[in-house]
């Protein structure tokens, strides 16, 4: 028997043979690379023009370039990683993430009205991104071993989701808490959570979220500004109006690289959660639609990779990664074009943000690694 045939027999699973294919998912890889390059170009435009015009910049292009390189390294590591590695250490990753969240609450750096970053060795880490990665791995590990239903396993998972969501909310980081909660809940639902339980939890969380909006005046003002930003055009409605003006000014083809005005302190946080408005102004509607299509391709390919993965743990992990990136992209893009409230979360691969960039590339790298495995039915 040839060595390749022995390898296939060793990887047989439930009457199917796992085939290792050296070809990775090129659509996922190319789409991710294009978004990463577009993000680097957009951030360079912001920094260069801000320094030339105002003498300072809100973004450090060099640091974002370094984070991109680190993210690519993380993606390569995830791509070459043995699939069982994350499963072995999934529980330990959860403990580390919990410790980081606690450390953030006690010693985190304050910025924009929240304590969301933990400085370690001169580097700021947004621990909510690491927590979301860890909880996806933990839930995948539990779903691989245990049955879902009205049982203790379900209670254990829901408790972990609740604890992590509340800790992220306390930073406060409502956008990241929403992504973490929805990703976790949909993962469990896909594994067999009873529909009645899912609907009860989802309905209850929507009600609590609505109540949470009106427990603080500033959250209430922001929500009302989303409904009608023109009632307070120079206050809470300012970002919505300026983002829409950026798209209007860009038109179909854009005003040209470096020619945008919104980055000159007109639109706050344009390098993070509102970078799509900057791209719409300078590159135009066509490139904006192209970016949305690239995100759609990434999400669809990751879901497909997860569905075809022969290994149960990796299937749930890739599904969780796909849900996380999809929900994050929808919330960010929806906020910029005023279909959803602006939550302050970055757009994966495009926005400035070291931790988000590294974690996103790690997720994509792992999905690319899993894409090399397929199954076929063994003939009788």
Secondary structure, DSSP 4 states (H G I P E B T S, - for coil): --HHHHHHHHTEETTEEEEE-S---HHHHHHHHHHHHHHHHHHHHHHHHHHHHHS--SS-HHHHHHHHHHHHHHHHHHHHS-HHHHHHTHHHHHHHHHHHHHHHHHHPEEETTEEEEEEETTEEEEHHHHHHHHHHHHHHHHHHHS--SSSHHHHHHHHHHHHHHHHHHTTT-HHHHHHHHHHHHHHHHHTT--HHHHHHHHHHHHHHHHHHHTTSHHHHHHHHHHH-GGGGTTTTTHHHHHHHHHHHHHTTT-S-TT--STTTTTSTTTTTTTHHHHHHHHH-HHHHHHHHHHHHHHHHHHHHHHHH-SSHHHHHHHHHHHHHHHHHHHHHHHHHTTSS----PPPTTTSS-HHHHHHHHHHHHHHHHHTTEEEEEPP-
